Amino acid sequence: MKIIDVICAPGKTGFFFDDQKAIKGNAKAEGAFYEGEPRTPGFTSVRQAGEAISIIFVLENGAWTHGDCAAVQYSGAAGRDPLFLAETFIPLIEKEIAPLYIGKEITTFREMADRVDKKIEATTGKPYHTAIRYGVTQACLDAVAKCQGLLMAEVIAEEYGTNLSDRIIPIFTQSGDDRFLNADKMIMKGADVLPHALFNHVETKTGSDGGKIKEYIAWLRDRIIKLRPHKSYHPVIHIDVYGTLSTVFNNNIEAIARYIGELEEIAQPFNLRVEGPVDMGQKEAQIKALQSLRIEMDKKGVNAEIVADEWCNSLQDIIDFSENKAGHMIQIKTPDLGGINNSIEAVIYCKKQGMSAYLGGTCNETSRSAEVCAHIAMATSPDQCLAKPGMGVDEGYMIVYNEMSRILAFRMHYNLSDRTYFI
Protein backbone atom coordinates (compact mmCIF):
# COMPACT_ATOMS: atom_id res chain seq x y z
CA MET A 1 0.00 0.00 0.00
CA LYS A 2 1.19 3.52 -0.82
CA ILE A 3 0.99 6.90 0.84
CA ILE A 4 -0.67 9.27 -1.59
CA ASP A 5 -0.50 12.54 0.34
CA VAL A 6 0.98 14.25 3.41
CA ILE A 7 -0.98 16.97 5.20
CA CYS A 8 0.27 19.32 7.93
CA ALA A 9 -2.11 20.75 10.53
CA PRO A 10 -0.92 23.34 13.07
CA GLY A 11 -1.84 22.39 16.61
CA LYS A 12 -1.55 23.23 20.28
CA THR A 13 0.22 21.25 22.95
CA GLY A 14 -0.89 20.39 26.47
CA PHE A 15 1.30 23.00 28.16
CA PHE A 16 3.76 25.82 27.38
CA PHE A 17 7.23 26.60 26.13
CA ASP A 18 9.22 27.94 29.08
CA ASP A 19 12.55 29.75 28.94
CA GLN A 20 14.45 27.71 31.52
CA LYS A 21 17.41 30.07 31.64
CA ALA A 22 15.15 33.02 32.44
CA ILE A 23 13.19 31.05 35.07
CA LYS A 24 16.40 29.95 36.79
CA GLY A 25 17.42 33.61 36.71
CA ASN A 26 15.19 36.44 37.80
CA ALA A 27 11.88 35.75 36.05
CA LYS A 28 8.97 36.01 38.50
CA ALA A 29 5.73 34.08 38.29
CA GLU A 30 2.67 36.23 37.58
CA GLY A 31 -0.39 34.00 37.47
CA ALA A 32 0.16 31.60 34.58
CA PHE A 33 2.71 34.01 33.10
CA TYR A 34 6.25 34.98 34.02
CA GLU A 35 7.53 38.51 34.30
CA GLY A 36 10.98 39.20 32.94
CA GLU A 37 12.97 39.18 29.75
CA PRO A 38 13.57 35.94 27.79
CA ARG A 39 17.15 34.72 27.70
CA THR A 40 16.94 31.82 25.23
CA PRO A 41 17.04 32.57 21.47
CA GLY A 42 13.67 32.30 19.75
CA PHE A 43 11.55 33.12 22.80
CA THR A 44 9.48 36.29 22.67
CA SER A 45 8.43 35.90 26.32
CA VAL A 46 9.57 33.76 29.24
CA ARG A 47 6.47 31.58 28.85
CA GLN A 48 4.52 31.19 25.63
CA ALA A 49 1.89 28.85 24.25
CA GLY A 50 3.14 25.44 23.17
CA GLU A 51 2.74 24.55 19.50
CA ALA A 52 2.60 21.30 17.55
CA ILE A 53 2.21 20.11 13.97
CA SER A 54 0.06 17.10 13.13
CA ILE A 55 1.47 15.01 10.30
CA ILE A 56 -1.25 13.17 8.39
CA PHE A 57 -0.47 10.41 5.89
CA VAL A 58 -3.30 9.70 3.45
CA LEU A 59 -3.22 6.09 2.25
CA GLU A 60 -4.37 4.88 -1.14
CA ASN A 61 -7.25 2.89 0.41
CA GLY A 62 -8.70 6.11 1.85
CA ALA A 63 -7.47 5.53 5.40
CA TRP A 64 -5.19 8.02 7.15
CA THR A 65 -2.59 7.83 9.85
CA HIS A 66 -1.04 10.56 11.96
CA GLY A 67 1.53 11.66 14.47
CA ASP A 68 2.26 14.93 16.24
CA CYS A 69 5.48 16.94 16.06
CA ALA A 70 6.16 18.44 19.48
CA ALA A 71 9.12 19.72 21.47
CA VAL A 72 9.83 19.79 25.18
CA GLN A 73 8.73 22.53 27.56
CA TYR A 74 12.30 23.76 28.01
CA SER A 75 13.19 24.01 24.32
CA GLY A 76 16.58 25.47 23.52
CA ALA A 77 18.00 24.56 26.95
CA ALA A 78 20.76 22.09 27.86
CA GLY A 79 21.83 21.48 24.25
CA ARG A 80 18.34 20.96 22.81
CA ASP A 81 17.04 22.07 19.44
CA PRO A 82 15.51 25.57 19.27
CA LEU A 83 11.94 26.66 19.83
CA PHE A 84 9.50 24.74 17.60
CA LEU A 85 6.90 26.97 15.97
CA ALA A 86 4.35 25.66 13.47
CA GLU A 87 4.57 28.69 11.20
CA THR A 88 8.32 28.20 10.85
CA PHE A 89 8.41 24.48 10.21
CA ILE A 90 5.29 23.60 8.18
CA PRO A 91 6.81 24.98 4.94
CA LEU A 92 9.97 22.96 5.54
CA ILE A 93 7.98 19.76 6.13
CA GLU A 94 5.89 20.29 3.02
CA LYS A 95 8.93 21.02 0.87
CA GLU A 96 11.51 18.51 2.14
CA ILE A 97 9.81 15.83 4.27
CA ALA A 98 6.59 15.11 2.36
CA PRO A 99 8.47 13.96 -0.80
CA LEU A 100 10.17 11.24 1.25
CA TYR A 101 6.79 9.54 1.65
CA ILE A 102 4.31 10.65 -1.03
CA GLY A 103 3.92 7.94 -3.66
CA LYS A 104 6.11 5.52 -1.69
CA GLU A 105 5.19 2.07 -0.46
CA ILE A 106 4.58 1.40 3.23
CA THR A 107 7.40 -0.96 4.17
CA THR A 108 8.70 -1.58 7.69
CA PHE A 109 8.59 0.92 10.51
CA ARG A 110 12.36 0.96 10.89
CA GLU A 111 12.96 1.67 7.22
CA MET A 112 10.30 4.37 7.05
CA ALA A 113 11.55 6.01 10.25
CA ASP A 114 15.12 6.10 8.95
CA ARG A 115 14.02 8.07 5.89
CA VAL A 116 13.53 11.17 8.04
CA ASP A 117 15.47 10.37 11.19
CA LYS A 118 18.76 9.64 9.43
CA LYS A 119 18.41 12.34 6.78
CA ILE A 120 20.59 15.45 6.95
CA GLU A 121 18.98 18.83 6.28
CA ALA A 122 20.68 20.41 3.26
CA THR A 123 20.72 23.98 4.55
CA THR A 124 22.11 23.22 8.03
CA GLY A 125 24.10 20.02 7.54
CA LYS A 126 22.38 18.64 10.64
CA PRO A 127 19.48 16.24 11.24
CA TYR A 128 16.02 17.74 11.03
CA HIS A 129 14.59 19.30 14.18
CA THR A 130 13.84 16.65 16.80
CA ALA A 131 10.15 17.62 16.82
CA ILE A 132 9.81 16.94 13.08
CA ARG A 133 11.41 13.53 13.36
CA TYR A 134 9.30 12.76 16.42
CA GLY A 135 5.95 13.43 14.71
CA VAL A 136 6.75 11.97 11.30
CA THR A 137 7.94 8.66 12.76
CA GLN A 138 4.72 8.41 14.80
CA ALA A 139 2.78 8.64 11.54
CA CYS A 140 5.09 6.00 10.04
CA LEU A 141 4.39 3.57 12.88
CA ASP A 142 0.66 4.15 12.57
CA ALA A 143 0.86 3.58 8.81
CA VAL A 144 2.65 0.24 9.16
CA ALA A 145 0.20 -0.86 11.86
CA LYS A 146 -2.84 -0.05 9.74
CA CYS A 147 -1.30 -1.62 6.65
CA GLN A 148 -0.55 -4.86 8.51
CA GLY A 149 -3.69 -4.95 10.64
CA LEU A 150 -1.71 -4.75 13.90
CA LEU A 151 -1.54 -2.60 16.97
CA MET A 152 1.36 -0.14 16.97
CA ALA A 153 2.79 -1.96 20.00
CA GLU A 154 2.68 -5.22 18.06
CA VAL A 155 4.61 -3.71 15.16
CA ILE A 156 7.32 -2.60 17.58
CA ALA A 157 7.48 -6.01 19.25
CA GLU A 158 7.72 -7.77 15.90
CA GLU A 159 10.45 -5.52 14.48
CA TYR A 160 12.56 -5.20 17.64
CA GLY A 161 12.12 -8.71 19.03
CA THR A 162 10.48 -7.70 22.30
CA ASN A 163 7.62 -9.19 24.28
CA LEU A 164 4.50 -7.15 24.92
CA SER A 165 3.78 -6.42 28.55
CA ASP A 166 0.90 -8.27 30.16
CA ARG A 167 0.27 -5.40 32.58
CA ILE A 168 0.00 -1.64 32.52
CA ILE A 169 3.44 -0.04 32.86
CA PRO A 170 3.84 2.04 36.07
CA ILE A 171 2.72 5.60 35.32
CA PHE A 172 4.57 8.64 36.64
CA THR A 173 2.34 11.67 37.17
CA GLN A 174 3.59 15.26 37.33
CA SER A 175 2.05 18.04 39.35
CA GLY A 176 3.53 21.23 38.00
CA ASP A 177 3.63 24.04 40.54
CA ASP A 178 0.33 22.91 42.07
CA ARG A 179 2.21 20.22 43.98
CA PHE A 180 -0.27 19.95 46.88
CA LEU A 181 -3.71 19.74 45.26
CA ASN A 182 -2.40 17.68 42.37
CA ALA A 183 -0.75 15.22 44.76
CA ASP A 184 -4.23 14.51 46.15
CA LYS A 185 -5.43 13.69 42.63
CA MET A 186 -2.52 11.29 42.17
CA ILE A 187 -3.22 9.50 45.44
CA MET A 188 -6.93 9.25 44.62
CA LYS A 189 -6.17 7.67 41.25
CA GLY A 190 -3.54 5.34 42.68
CA ALA A 191 -0.68 6.66 40.55
CA ASP A 192 2.33 4.34 40.71
CA VAL A 193 4.93 7.11 40.78
CA LEU A 194 4.41 10.69 41.99
CA PRO A 195 4.53 13.74 42.06
CA HIS A 196 7.45 15.31 40.07
CA ALA A 197 6.74 18.55 41.99
CA LEU A 198 8.77 20.96 39.81
CA PHE A 199 11.44 22.18 42.23
CA ASN A 200 13.06 24.43 39.64
CA HIS A 201 13.91 27.54 41.69
CA VAL A 202 16.16 27.62 44.75
CA GLU A 203 14.72 30.41 46.88
CA THR A 204 11.01 29.85 46.26
CA LYS A 205 10.79 26.07 45.83
CA THR A 206 13.90 24.10 46.85
CA GLY A 207 14.91 26.34 49.73
CA SER A 208 18.31 27.94 50.20
CA ASP A 209 19.33 24.95 52.35
CA GLY A 210 17.01 22.40 50.69
CA GLY A 211 14.54 22.73 53.56
CA LYS A 212 11.46 23.35 51.42
CA ILE A 213 11.90 19.98 49.70
CA LYS A 214 12.21 18.24 53.07
CA GLU A 215 9.01 19.87 54.28
CA TYR A 216 7.17 18.84 51.13
CA ILE A 217 8.29 15.21 51.21
CA ALA A 218 7.23 14.93 54.86
CA TRP A 219 3.83 16.36 53.94
CA LEU A 220 3.47 14.05 50.93
CA ARG A 221 4.46 10.96 52.93
CA ASP A 222 1.81 11.68 55.54
CA ARG A 223 -0.76 12.54 52.88
CA ILE A 224 -0.28 9.21 51.09
CA ILE A 225 -0.59 7.26 54.33
CA LYS A 226 -3.73 9.16 55.33
CA LEU A 227 -5.56 9.12 52.00
CA ARG A 228 -4.32 6.09 50.06
CA PRO A 229 -7.21 4.22 48.44
CA HIS A 230 -6.11 0.89 49.93
CA LYS A 231 -3.46 -0.34 52.36
CA SER A 232 -1.42 -2.00 49.61
CA TYR A 233 -0.97 1.31 47.75
CA HIS A 234 2.77 1.97 47.91
CA PRO A 235 3.87 4.49 45.29
CA VAL A 236 7.39 5.66 44.53
CA ILE A 237 8.07 9.29 45.42
CA HIS A 238 9.89 10.84 42.46
CA ILE A 239 10.85 14.52 42.60
CA ASP A 240 12.57 16.62 39.94
CA VAL A 241 14.91 19.26 41.36
CA TYR A 242 16.20 20.67 38.04
CA GLY A 243 19.82 20.81 39.14
CA THR A 244 19.06 23.19 42.01
CA LEU A 245 21.12 21.09 44.44
CA SER A 246 24.15 22.26 42.47
CA THR A 247 23.41 25.76 43.72
CA VAL A 248 22.36 24.82 47.24
CA PHE A 249 25.48 22.73 47.91
CA ASN A 250 27.91 24.42 45.51
CA ASN A 251 28.34 21.13 43.59
CA ASN A 252 29.73 19.36 46.67
CA ILE A 253 28.97 15.75 45.74
CA GLU A 254 29.45 14.41 49.26
CA ALA A 255 27.05 17.00 50.69
CA ILE A 256 24.46 16.27 47.98
CA ALA A 257 24.69 12.53 48.67
CA ARG A 258 24.20 13.15 52.38
CA TYR A 259 21.22 15.40 51.68
CA ILE A 260 19.57 12.81 49.43
CA GLY A 261 20.07 10.29 52.23
CA GLU A 262 18.20 12.66 54.55
CA LEU A 263 15.37 12.95 52.01
CA GLU A 264 15.26 9.16 51.77
CA GLU A 265 14.74 8.86 55.52
CA ILE A 266 11.93 11.39 55.43
CA ALA A 267 10.21 9.59 52.53
CA GLN A 268 10.08 6.23 54.29
CA PRO A 269 8.27 3.87 54.01
CA PHE A 270 8.18 4.95 50.35
CA ASN A 271 11.08 4.64 47.94
CA LEU A 272 12.57 7.88 46.65
CA ARG A 273 13.89 9.03 43.29
CA VAL A 274 15.58 12.38 42.74
CA GLU A 275 15.69 13.57 39.14
CA GLY A 276 18.28 16.08 37.95
CA PRO A 277 20.08 16.57 41.28
CA VAL A 278 22.84 18.59 39.58
CA ASP A 279 23.25 20.58 36.40
CA MET A 280 26.91 20.97 35.46
CA GLY A 281 26.30 22.95 32.31
CA GLN A 282 27.60 20.42 29.79
CA LYS A 283 27.41 16.72 29.03
CA GLU A 284 30.81 15.35 30.08
CA ALA A 285 30.75 17.16 33.41
CA GLN A 286 27.17 16.00 34.00
CA ILE A 287 28.13 12.36 33.41
CA LYS A 288 31.08 12.63 35.79
CA ALA A 289 28.99 14.32 38.49
CA LEU A 290 26.15 11.79 38.37
CA GLN A 291 28.62 8.91 38.27
CA SER A 292 30.42 10.31 41.32
CA LEU A 293 27.15 10.97 43.12
CA ARG A 294 26.01 7.38 42.59
CA ILE A 295 29.33 6.09 43.97
CA GLU A 296 29.10 8.42 46.98
CA MET A 297 25.54 7.35 47.70
CA ASP A 298 26.60 3.71 47.57
CA LYS A 299 29.38 4.46 50.07
CA LYS A 300 26.90 6.05 52.44
CA GLY A 301 24.34 3.26 52.04
CA VAL A 302 21.79 5.59 50.47
CA ASN A 303 19.23 3.52 48.58
CA ALA A 304 17.40 6.38 46.90
CA GLU A 305 17.83 6.55 43.12
CA ILE A 306 19.05 9.49 41.06
CA VAL A 307 17.61 10.09 37.61
CA ALA A 308 19.57 11.53 34.67
CA ASP A 309 17.71 14.14 32.65
CA GLU A 310 19.53 17.33 31.64
CA TRP A 311 22.31 16.91 29.02
CA CYS A 312 21.02 13.39 28.32
CA ASN A 313 19.00 14.24 25.23
CA SER A 314 19.88 11.95 22.32
CA LEU A 315 20.18 8.18 21.92
CA GLN A 316 23.96 8.56 21.97
CA ASP A 317 23.73 10.59 25.18
CA ILE A 318 21.69 7.83 26.77
CA ILE A 319 24.25 5.25 25.68
CA ASP A 320 27.05 7.35 27.18
CA PHE A 321 25.25 7.99 30.48
CA SER A 322 24.30 4.30 30.77
CA GLU A 323 27.79 2.99 30.05
CA ASN A 324 29.22 5.28 32.73
CA LYS A 325 26.48 4.43 35.24
CA ALA A 326 25.72 8.14 35.51
CA GLY A 327 22.71 7.75 37.78
CA HIS A 328 20.43 4.83 38.50
CA MET A 329 17.65 5.68 36.05
CA ILE A 330 17.70 7.44 32.68
CA GLN A 331 14.85 9.63 31.52
CA ILE A 332 14.26 8.98 27.85
CA LYS A 333 12.74 12.35 27.02
CA THR A 334 10.99 11.18 23.89
CA PRO A 335 10.74 14.42 21.85
CA ASP A 336 14.43 15.13 22.45
CA LEU A 337 15.45 11.87 20.78
CA GLY A 338 13.85 12.77 17.46
CA GLY A 339 12.39 9.68 15.81
CA ILE A 340 10.48 7.37 18.15
CA ASN A 341 12.70 4.57 16.81
CA ASN A 342 15.41 6.10 19.01
CA SER A 343 13.20 6.01 22.09
CA ILE A 344 12.47 2.35 21.45
CA GLU A 345 16.16 1.57 21.13
CA ALA A 346 16.96 3.65 24.22
CA VAL A 347 14.65 1.62 26.47
CA ILE A 348 16.07 -1.63 25.14
CA TYR A 349 19.65 -0.40 25.61
CA CYS A 350 19.13 0.84 29.18
CA LYS A 351 17.67 -2.50 30.20
CA LYS A 352 20.60 -4.38 28.68
CA GLN A 353 23.00 -2.14 30.62
CA GLY A 354 21.22 -2.71 33.92
CA MET A 355 20.00 0.89 34.08
CA SER A 356 16.40 1.66 34.93
CA ALA A 357 14.51 3.12 31.98
CA TYR A 358 12.00 5.92 32.35
CA LEU A 359 10.07 6.51 29.13
CA GLY A 360 9.40 10.16 29.72
CA GLY A 361 8.77 13.16 27.57
CA THR A 362 7.25 16.49 28.43
CA CYS A 363 4.06 18.12 29.60
CA ASN A 364 4.30 20.08 26.33
CA GLU A 365 3.18 17.19 24.11
CA THR A 366 -0.19 16.17 22.68
CA SER A 367 -2.72 13.44 23.24
CA ARG A 368 -1.53 11.73 20.06
CA SER A 369 2.15 11.58 20.99
CA ALA A 370 1.16 10.32 24.44
CA GLU A 371 -0.89 7.50 22.91
CA VAL A 372 1.96 6.45 20.63
CA CYS A 373 4.37 6.46 23.59
CA ALA A 374 1.95 4.21 25.47
CA HIS A 375 2.43 1.67 22.67
CA ILE A 376 6.20 2.03 22.97
CA ALA A 377 5.93 1.42 26.71
CA MET A 378 3.80 -1.70 26.30
CA ALA A 379 6.18 -3.08 23.68
CA THR A 380 9.45 -2.37 25.55
CA SER A 381 8.48 -2.50 29.27
CA PRO A 382 10.37 0.47 30.75
CA ASP A 383 10.38 0.80 34.55
CA GLN A 384 7.94 3.72 34.32
CA CYS A 385 6.32 5.95 31.73
CA LEU A 386 5.11 9.52 31.94
CA ALA A 387 1.51 10.65 32.16
CA LYS A 388 1.29 13.37 29.53
CA PRO A 389 0.55 15.95 28.27
CA GLY A 390 -0.19 18.79 30.67
CA MET A 391 0.32 19.33 34.37
CA GLY A 392 -3.27 18.80 35.50
CA VAL A 393 -2.79 15.08 36.33
CA ASP A 394 -6.26 13.88 35.33
CA GLU A 395 -5.98 14.34 31.58
CA GLY A 396 -2.48 12.96 31.03
CA TYR A 397 -3.02 10.02 33.36
CA MET A 398 -6.29 9.18 31.61
CA ILE A 399 -4.76 9.28 28.13
CA VAL A 400 -1.78 7.05 28.92
CA TYR A 401 -3.62 4.62 31.23
CA ASN A 402 -6.56 4.17 28.87
CA GLU A 403 -4.39 3.54 25.80
CA MET A 404 -2.41 0.84 27.62
CA SER A 405 -5.64 -0.63 28.95
CA ARG A 406 -7.06 -0.81 25.42
CA ILE A 407 -3.96 -2.66 24.22
CA LEU A 408 -4.33 -5.21 27.01
CA ALA A 409 -8.08 -5.61 26.47
CA PHE A 410 -7.72 -6.09 22.73
CA ARG A 411 -5.07 -8.75 23.09
CA MET A 412 -6.91 -10.54 25.89
CA HIS A 413 -10.13 -10.54 23.88
CA TYR A 414 -8.42 -12.30 20.99
CA ASN A 415 -6.31 -14.44 23.32
CA LEU A 416 -3.09 -13.28 21.67
CA SER A 417 0.31 -14.50 22.82
CA ASP A 418 3.44 -12.40 22.29
CA ARG A 419 4.07 -13.92 18.88
CA THR A 420 0.52 -14.53 17.62
CA TYR A 421 -0.85 -11.50 15.85
CA PHE A 422 -4.35 -10.62 14.81
CA ILE A 423 -4.34 -9.76 11.10
SVG drawing of the C-alpha trace seen along z (x, -y; Angstrom):
<svg xmlns="http://www.w3.org/2000/svg" viewBox="-13 -42 47 59">
<polyline fill="none" stroke="black" stroke-width="0.4" points="0.0,0.0 1.2,-3.5 1.0,-6.9 -0.7,-9.3 -0.5,-12.5 1.0,-14.2 -1.0,-17.0 0.3,-19.3 -2.1,-20.7 -0.9,-23.3 -1.8,-22.4 -1.6,-23.2 0.2,-21.2 -0.9,-20.4 1.3,-23.0 3.8,-25.8 7.2,-26.6 9.2,-27.9 12.6,-29.8 14.4,-27.7 17.4,-30.1 15.2,-33.0 13.2,-31.1 16.4,-29.9 17.4,-33.6 15.2,-36.4 11.9,-35.8 9.0,-36.0 5.7,-34.1 2.7,-36.2 -0.4,-34.0 0.2,-31.6 2.7,-34.0 6.3,-35.0 7.5,-38.5 11.0,-39.2 13.0,-39.2 13.6,-35.9 17.1,-34.7 16.9,-31.8 17.0,-32.6 13.7,-32.3 11.6,-33.1 9.5,-36.3 8.4,-35.9 9.6,-33.8 6.5,-31.6 4.5,-31.2 1.9,-28.8 3.1,-25.4 2.7,-24.6 2.6,-21.3 2.2,-20.1 0.1,-17.1 1.5,-15.0 -1.3,-13.2 -0.5,-10.4 -3.3,-9.7 -3.2,-6.1 -4.4,-4.9 -7.2,-2.9 -8.7,-6.1 -7.5,-5.5 -5.2,-8.0 -2.6,-7.8 -1.0,-10.6 1.5,-11.7 2.3,-14.9 5.5,-16.9 6.2,-18.4 9.1,-19.7 9.8,-19.8 8.7,-22.5 12.3,-23.8 13.2,-24.0 16.6,-25.5 18.0,-24.6 20.8,-22.1 21.8,-21.5 18.3,-21.0 17.0,-22.1 15.5,-25.6 11.9,-26.7 9.5,-24.7 6.9,-27.0 4.4,-25.7 4.6,-28.7 8.3,-28.2 8.4,-24.5 5.3,-23.6 6.8,-25.0 10.0,-23.0 8.0,-19.8 5.9,-20.3 8.9,-21.0 11.5,-18.5 9.8,-15.8 6.6,-15.1 8.5,-14.0 10.2,-11.2 6.8,-9.5 4.3,-10.6 3.9,-7.9 6.1,-5.5 5.2,-2.1 4.6,-1.4 7.4,1.0 8.7,1.6 8.6,-0.9 12.4,-1.0 13.0,-1.7 10.3,-4.4 11.5,-6.0 15.1,-6.1 14.0,-8.1 13.5,-11.2 15.5,-10.4 18.8,-9.6 18.4,-12.3 20.6,-15.4 19.0,-18.8 20.7,-20.4 20.7,-24.0 22.1,-23.2 24.1,-20.0 22.4,-18.6 19.5,-16.2 16.0,-17.7 14.6,-19.3 13.8,-16.6 10.1,-17.6 9.8,-16.9 11.4,-13.5 9.3,-12.8 6.0,-13.4 6.7,-12.0 7.9,-8.7 4.7,-8.4 2.8,-8.6 5.1,-6.0 4.4,-3.6 0.7,-4.2 0.9,-3.6 2.7,-0.2 0.2,0.9 -2.8,0.0 -1.3,1.6 -0.5,4.9 -3.7,4.9 -1.7,4.8 -1.5,2.6 1.4,0.1 2.8,2.0 2.7,5.2 4.6,3.7 7.3,2.6 7.5,6.0 7.7,7.8 10.5,5.5 12.6,5.2 12.1,8.7 10.5,7.7 7.6,9.2 4.5,7.2 3.8,6.4 0.9,8.3 0.3,5.4 0.0,1.6 3.4,0.0 3.8,-2.0 2.7,-5.6 4.6,-8.6 2.3,-11.7 3.6,-15.3 2.0,-18.0 3.5,-21.2 3.6,-24.0 0.3,-22.9 2.2,-20.2 -0.3,-19.9 -3.7,-19.7 -2.4,-17.7 -0.8,-15.2 -4.2,-14.5 -5.4,-13.7 -2.5,-11.3 -3.2,-9.5 -6.9,-9.3 -6.2,-7.7 -3.5,-5.3 -0.7,-6.7 2.3,-4.3 4.9,-7.1 4.4,-10.7 4.5,-13.7 7.4,-15.3 6.7,-18.5 8.8,-21.0 11.4,-22.2 13.1,-24.4 13.9,-27.5 16.2,-27.6 14.7,-30.4 11.0,-29.9 10.8,-26.1 13.9,-24.1 14.9,-26.3 18.3,-27.9 19.3,-25.0 17.0,-22.4 14.5,-22.7 11.5,-23.4 11.9,-20.0 12.2,-18.2 9.0,-19.9 7.2,-18.8 8.3,-15.2 7.2,-14.9 3.8,-16.4 3.5,-14.0 4.5,-11.0 1.8,-11.7 -0.8,-12.5 -0.3,-9.2 -0.6,-7.3 -3.7,-9.2 -5.6,-9.1 -4.3,-6.1 -7.2,-4.2 -6.1,-0.9 -3.5,0.3 -1.4,2.0 -1.0,-1.3 2.8,-2.0 3.9,-4.5 7.4,-5.7 8.1,-9.3 9.9,-10.8 10.8,-14.5 12.6,-16.6 14.9,-19.3 16.2,-20.7 19.8,-20.8 19.1,-23.2 21.1,-21.1 24.1,-22.3 23.4,-25.8 22.4,-24.8 25.5,-22.7 27.9,-24.4 28.3,-21.1 29.7,-19.4 29.0,-15.7 29.4,-14.4 27.1,-17.0 24.5,-16.3 24.7,-12.5 24.2,-13.2 21.2,-15.4 19.6,-12.8 20.1,-10.3 18.2,-12.7 15.4,-12.9 15.3,-9.2 14.7,-8.9 11.9,-11.4 10.2,-9.6 10.1,-6.2 8.3,-3.9 8.2,-4.9 11.1,-4.6 12.6,-7.9 13.9,-9.0 15.6,-12.4 15.7,-13.6 18.3,-16.1 20.1,-16.6 22.8,-18.6 23.3,-20.6 26.9,-21.0 26.3,-23.0 27.6,-20.4 27.4,-16.7 30.8,-15.4 30.8,-17.2 27.2,-16.0 28.1,-12.4 31.1,-12.6 29.0,-14.3 26.2,-11.8 28.6,-8.9 30.4,-10.3 27.2,-11.0 26.0,-7.4 29.3,-6.1 29.1,-8.4 25.5,-7.4 26.6,-3.7 29.4,-4.5 26.9,-6.0 24.3,-3.3 21.8,-5.6 19.2,-3.5 17.4,-6.4 17.8,-6.6 19.0,-9.5 17.6,-10.1 19.6,-11.5 17.7,-14.1 19.5,-17.3 22.3,-16.9 21.0,-13.4 19.0,-14.2 19.9,-11.9 20.2,-8.2 24.0,-8.6 23.7,-10.6 21.7,-7.8 24.2,-5.2 27.1,-7.3 25.2,-8.0 24.3,-4.3 27.8,-3.0 29.2,-5.3 26.5,-4.4 25.7,-8.1 22.7,-7.8 20.4,-4.8 17.6,-5.7 17.7,-7.4 14.9,-9.6 14.3,-9.0 12.7,-12.4 11.0,-11.2 10.7,-14.4 14.4,-15.1 15.4,-11.9 13.8,-12.8 12.4,-9.7 10.5,-7.4 12.7,-4.6 15.4,-6.1 13.2,-6.0 12.5,-2.3 16.2,-1.6 17.0,-3.6 14.7,-1.6 16.1,1.6 19.7,0.4 19.1,-0.8 17.7,2.5 20.6,4.4 23.0,2.1 21.2,2.7 20.0,-0.9 16.4,-1.7 14.5,-3.1 12.0,-5.9 10.1,-6.5 9.4,-10.2 8.8,-13.2 7.2,-16.5 4.1,-18.1 4.3,-20.1 3.2,-17.2 -0.2,-16.2 -2.7,-13.4 -1.5,-11.7 2.2,-11.6 1.2,-10.3 -0.9,-7.5 2.0,-6.5 4.4,-6.5 1.9,-4.2 2.4,-1.7 6.2,-2.0 5.9,-1.4 3.8,1.7 6.2,3.1 9.5,2.4 8.5,2.5 10.4,-0.5 10.4,-0.8 7.9,-3.7 6.3,-5.9 5.1,-9.5 1.5,-10.6 1.3,-13.4 0.5,-16.0 -0.2,-18.8 0.3,-19.3 -3.3,-18.8 -2.8,-15.1 -6.3,-13.9 -6.0,-14.3 -2.5,-13.0 -3.0,-10.0 -6.3,-9.2 -4.8,-9.3 -1.8,-7.0 -3.6,-4.6 -6.6,-4.2 -4.4,-3.5 -2.4,-0.8 -5.6,0.6 -7.1,0.8 -4.0,2.7 -4.3,5.2 -8.1,5.6 -7.7,6.1 -5.1,8.8 -6.9,10.5 -10.1,10.5 -8.4,12.3 -6.3,14.4 -3.1,13.3 0.3,14.5 3.4,12.4 4.1,13.9 0.5,14.5 -0.9,11.5 -4.3,10.6 -4.3,9.8"/>
</svg>
